[in-house]
Amino acid sequence: MSFISLKNVSYTYENGFEAVQNINLDVKLGESIAIVGQNGAGKTTTVKLMNKLLVPTQGEVYIDGISTKETTTANIAKRVGYVFQNPDDQIFQDTIYKEIAFGPRYQGMNKNAVEARVKSVAEICDLTDVLHEHPYNLPYSKRKFITIAAILAMDPQVIILDEPTAGQDRGSIDRLDKIIKGLSEQNKTVITITHDMEFVVKEFERIVVFANKQKQQDASPMEIFWDKELLALSNLKQPYICQLASVLGYENVLTMDELLEREKNEANNN
């Protein structure tokens, strides 16, 4: 059963700009989904519709069977957490501890439970040693983990990450990998908007491609990254390993292990 359903959804901003047209999308708990496409394709608008930051001008969005038109944004936020692309659009407290603790406190958790929750997510996000720092004492890349921790602390069933790898080094991307895998083990859904195709091919089992304000495809990484007409339409590039495989004359390769196996088989056949 779908936890999130978008049914014939369109959204037009107040200035008359139609951002998405007739989107149909179903998301189950436990899925890891990447939403990709060119700038202006409608990706961010679509995920904002999933937690009632926006309400569709046409169609319906259902969260756990409830239309977003029939409930509050606060109620949806308990189920669907959204981590903004720019952490500075989300951070508003004067210490990292307060920032992470705000959500659990708002949910009515007692002091001991809040402290335990903050400690747990701070460890996951590598913030334990800086909890009493002002958020803006940390660099942009670390501030992104403050906002991730703040959403994780609220324990939603769905976590939306908007461009989480932007500005991150290899160690931070590895930390994101652990966070996503840990959430999947808890049967939570992770939806990520990203332009980082290397991250997509490593982390996600399902890819939704947007172009021209519409959903163009919803399929596996193999189906997406070897559909060259779709990639051209949506202005996407193959991950580097796929590009290398193409140069070497192979198709339907997603990992270095697969490429090496193809090379080995080719050598043995010759």
FENLINWO-V385956 format. One record per residue. N is the residue number from 1. RES is the residue in one letter. PHI is phi in radians with two decimals (* if undefined). OMEGA is omega in degrees with one decimal (NA if undefined). D_CENTER is the distance of its C-alpha to the mean C-alpha in Angstrom with 2 decimals. Layout:
# FENLINWO-V385956
N;RES;PHI;OMEGA;D_CENTER, N;RES;PHI;OMEGA;D_CENTER
This chain:
# FENLINWO-V385956
1;M;*;-178.8;20.60, 2;S;-1.31;175.1;17.51, 3;F;-1.55;175.1;15.85, 4;I;-2.11;176.0;14.30, 5;S;-2.35;171.2;16.51, 6;L;-1.87;-175.3;16.79, 7;K;-2.05;176.5;20.42, 8;N;0.90;-172.8;21.83, 9;V;-1.57;169.6;19.73, 10;S;-2.26;177.3;20.69, 11;Y;-2.48;177.0;20.28, 12;T;-2.11;178.4;22.82, 13;Y;-1.27;-175.6;22.83, 14;E;-1.06;179.6;26.11, 15;N;-1.42;177.6;27.31, 16;G;1.66;-179.4;27.35, 17;F;-1.36;176.8;24.41, 18;E;-1.51;-172.5;22.79, 19;A;-1.57;177.6;19.09, 20;V;-2.42;-175.7;18.25, 21;Q;-2.27;168.3;20.87, 22;N;0.91;-179.2;21.32, 23;I;-1.53;171.7;17.83, 24;N;-2.13;-175.0;18.01, 25;L;-2.72;177.1;15.06, 26;D;-2.13;-177.3;15.19, 27;V;-2.25;178.0;12.70, 28;K;-1.75;174.4;14.34, 29;L;-1.15;178.2;13.88, 30;G;1.58;-179.6;13.09, 31;E;-1.44;170.3;11.02, 32;S;-2.02;-171.1;8.25, 33;I;-2.23;172.3;7.04, 34;A;-1.82;173.8;6.18, 35;I;-1.92;-172.7;7.35, 36;V;-2.27;178.4;9.94, 37;G;2.66;-177.7;13.23, 38;Q;-1.18;173.7;15.68, 39;N;-1.03;179.6;15.70, 40;G;1.43;-177.4;16.88, 41;A;-1.36;179.0;15.83, 42;G;1.96;-175.1;14.32, 43;K;-1.13;-176.1;10.53, 44;T;-1.17;176.3;10.21, 45;T;-1.01;-178.1;13.19, 46;T;-1.08;-178.3;11.88, 47;V;-1.27;175.9;8.99, 48;K;-1.18;173.9;11.69, 49;L;-1.21;-177.3;13.96, 50;M;-1.32;178.3;12.07, 51;N;-2.21;173.9;13.08, 52;K;1.09;163.5;16.26, 53;L;-1.18;171.9;15.76, 54;L;-2.30;177.2;17.27, 55;V;-2.06;-175.1;19.62, 56;P;-1.06;174.6;20.31, 57;T;-1.43;171.6;23.62, 58;Q;-2.45;178.9;24.14, 59;G;1.46;-175.9;22.97, 60;E;-2.37;170.7;21.34, 61;V;-2.03;179.6;18.04, 62;Y;-1.97;174.5;18.61, 63;I;-2.05;-177.7;16.86, 64;D;0.92;176.1;18.77, 65;G;1.48;-177.1;21.58, 66;I;-1.89;176.1;21.94, 67;S;-1.18;178.4;21.78, 68;T;-1.14;177.8;19.96, 69;K;-1.31;-173.3;23.27, 70;E;-1.94;-179.3;25.14, 71;T;-2.53;-176.3;23.45, 72;T;-1.62;175.0;22.40, 73;T;-1.07;179.4;19.21, 74;A;-1.08;179.4;19.99, 75;N;-1.18;177.6;20.28, 76;I;-1.16;-177.7;16.93, 77;A;-1.09;176.2;15.33, 78;K;-1.18;-176.1;16.84, 79;R;-1.80;-176.1;14.81, 80;V;-2.22;179.0;11.48, 81;G;-1.76;-176.2;10.28, 82;Y;-2.10;176.9;8.54, 83;V;-1.71;-175.7;8.28, 84;F;-1.12;175.9;9.91, 85;Q;-1.07;179.2;9.93, 86;N;-1.74;-177.8;13.52, 87;P;-1.04;-178.8;14.34, 88;D;-1.21;174.5;17.80, 89;D;-1.43;-174.1;16.77, 90;Q;-2.01;-175.3;15.89, 91;I;-1.30;179.5;18.49, 92;F;-2.52;179.8;21.90, 93;Q;-1.70;-175.4;23.81, 94;D;-1.70;168.2;26.38, 95;T;-2.41;178.8;25.42, 96;I;-1.13;178.5;22.29, 97;Y;-1.02;-179.2;23.76, 98;K;-1.10;-179.8;24.18, 99;E;-1.08;-178.9;20.68, 100;I;-1.25;-175.4;19.25, 101;A;-1.35;-172.9;22.16, 102;F;-1.01;-177.4;21.97, 103;G;-1.05;178.4;19.64, 104;P;-1.03;176.9;21.64, 105;R;-1.12;179.2;24.84, 106;Y;-1.10;178.5;23.94, 107;Q;-1.34;176.6;23.36, 108;G;1.61;178.5;26.91, 109;M;-1.22;178.5;26.56, 110;N;-1.32;-172.5;29.73, 111;K;-1.00;-178.3;30.12, 112;N;-1.13;179.4;30.17, 113;A;-1.17;177.7;27.06, 114;V;-1.09;-179.8;25.21, 115;E;-1.05;179.7;26.53, 116;A;-1.13;-179.9;25.51, 117;R;-1.15;178.8;21.92, 118;V;-1.08;-179.6;21.73, 119;K;-1.06;-177.0;23.39, 120;S;-1.14;-176.2;21.08, 121;V;-1.30;176.4;17.72, 122;A;-1.11;178.0;19.56, 123;E;-1.16;179.4;20.64, 124;I;-1.06;-174.9;17.23, 125;C;-1.72;177.0;16.03, 126;D;1.04;-179.1;19.47, 127;L;-2.12;-173.4;20.75, 128;T;-0.98;-174.1;23.80, 129;D;-1.45;-175.8;26.36, 130;V;-2.20;-173.2;25.24, 131;L;-1.04;-177.1;24.72, 132;H;-1.78;173.4;27.70, 133;E;-1.42;169.1;26.91, 134;H;-1.25;-178.1;26.08, 135;P;-0.94;-176.5;22.40, 136;Y;-1.45;168.5;23.71, 137;N;-1.40;179.9;25.79, 138;L;-1.72;178.5;22.75, 139;P;-1.20;-177.3;21.38, 140;Y;-0.90;-176.4;18.29, 141;S;-1.07;178.8;16.33, 142;K;-1.31;177.6;17.40, 143;R;-1.10;177.0;16.78, 144;K;-1.10;178.8;13.03, 145;F;-1.30;173.5;13.57, 146;I;-1.09;-178.4;15.77, 147;T;-1.23;174.9;13.17, 148;I;-1.11;179.4;10.87, 149;A;-1.06;-179.1;14.22, 150;A;-1.09;177.7;15.19, 151;I;-1.33;178.6;12.46, 152;L;-1.04;-178.4;13.05, 153;A;-1.10;178.9;16.71, 154;M;-1.48;174.4;16.53, 155;D;0.98;177.3;15.55, 156;P;-1.30;178.5;13.56, 157;Q;-1.44;177.8;13.08, 158;V;-2.23;177.4;9.52, 159;I;-2.10;177.3;6.90, 160;I;-1.81;179.5;4.34, 161;L;-1.99;-178.9;3.40, 162;D;-1.80;-179.5;5.48, 163;E;0.89;-174.7;7.22, 164;P;-1.21;-177.0;7.36, 165;T;-1.54;-178.4;10.15, 166;A;-1.07;178.3;12.26, 167;G;1.36;-176.4;15.57, 168;Q;-1.77;174.8;15.05, 169;D;-1.55;-175.8;17.82, 170;R;-1.07;179.8;18.00, 171;G;-1.09;179.8;18.50, 172;S;-1.22;177.4;15.40, 173;I;-1.17;174.7;13.26, 174;D;-1.10;177.8;15.25, 175;R;-1.16;175.6;14.48, 176;L;-1.05;177.7;10.69, 177;D;-1.01;179.8;11.79, 178;K;-1.15;179.5;13.98, 179;I;-1.11;-178.8;11.64, 180;I;-1.12;179.3;9.32, 181;K;-1.14;177.9;12.69, 182;G;-1.12;177.9;14.25, 183;L;-1.15;178.1;11.95, 184;S;-1.09;178.3;12.60, 185;E;-1.13;177.4;16.23, 186;Q;-1.60;-178.6;16.25, 187;N;1.09;173.9;15.23, 188;K;-1.67;-179.7;12.10, 189;T;-1.68;174.3;9.20, 190;V;-2.05;175.9;5.64, 191;I;-2.04;-174.7;3.51, 192;T;-2.18;168.3;1.57, 193;I;-1.59;-179.2;4.81, 194;T;-2.77;169.5;7.27, 195;H;-1.78;-175.5;11.02, 196;D;-1.59;-175.2;11.43, 197;M;-1.21;176.3;12.85, 198;E;-1.14;177.5;14.24, 199;F;-1.16;-179.2;10.98, 200;V;-1.07;-174.1;9.95, 201;V;-1.19;179.5;13.42, 202;K;-1.43;-166.2;13.53, 203;E;-1.81;-163.1;10.54, 204;F;-2.06;-178.2;9.80, 205;E;-1.57;-174.5;12.58, 206;R;-2.40;-178.8;11.68, 207;I;-2.19;175.3;10.91, 208;V;-1.93;-175.6;11.37, 209;V;-1.82;176.4;13.31, 210;F;-1.94;170.8;14.33, 211;A;-2.79;176.8;17.60, 212;N;0.94;174.1;20.33, 213;K;1.25;-177.4;18.51, 214;Q;-2.30;171.4;18.23, 215;K;-1.31;-177.1;16.28, 216;Q;-1.72;-177.5;18.19, 217;Q;-2.77;179.5;17.11, 218;D;-2.51;-169.7;15.14, 219;A;-2.78;-179.4;16.13, 220;S;-1.37;177.0;16.00, 221;P;-0.98;-179.8;15.46, 222;M;-1.08;-179.1;19.26, 223;E;-1.17;-177.5;19.81, 224;I;-1.28;-168.8;17.42, 225;F;-1.39;173.3;18.43, 226;W;-1.99;172.4;22.09, 227;D;-1.77;-170.8;22.37, 228;K;-1.23;175.2;23.75, 229;E;-1.17;178.0;24.63, 230;L;-1.13;180.0;21.09, 231;L;-1.08;178.9;19.87, 232;A;-1.17;180.0;22.71, 233;L;-1.07;-174.7;22.04, 234;S;-1.67;177.9;18.41, 235;N;1.03;178.1;19.41, 236;L;-1.93;174.8;17.30, 237;K;-1.88;171.7;18.80, 238;Q;-1.13;168.1;19.07, 239;P;-1.01;-175.3;17.94, 240;Y;-1.00;-178.1;21.04, 241;I;-1.15;176.8;22.21, 242;C;-1.20;178.1;22.40, 243;Q;-1.08;178.8;24.28, 244;L;-1.12;178.6;26.63, 245;A;-1.04;179.1;27.25, 246;S;-1.07;179.1;28.17, 247;V;-1.06;-178.8;30.61, 248;L;-1.48;175.4;32.18, 249;G;1.61;-179.3;32.58, 250;Y;-1.89;172.7;30.08, 251;E;-2.20;176.2;27.51, 252;N;0.98;175.8;24.84, 253;V;-2.12;-179.7;23.93, 254;L;-2.14;-176.1;20.46, 255;T;-2.28;176.7;21.54, 256;M;-1.11;178.5;24.41, 257;D;-1.06;178.4;26.08, 258;E;-1.13;180.0;26.26, 259;L;-1.15;178.7;27.71, 260;L;-1.11;177.8;30.24, 261;E;-1.15;176.5;31.27, 262;R;-1.09;179.3;31.93, 263;E;-1.10;178.9;33.95, 264;K;-1.11;179.7;35.87, 265;N;-1.13;178.9;36.74, 266;E;-1.12;178.9;37.82, 267;A;-1.11;-179.3;40.04, 268;N;-1.16;-179.3;41.58, 269;N;-1.24;178.8;42.34, 270;N;-1.63;NA;44.14
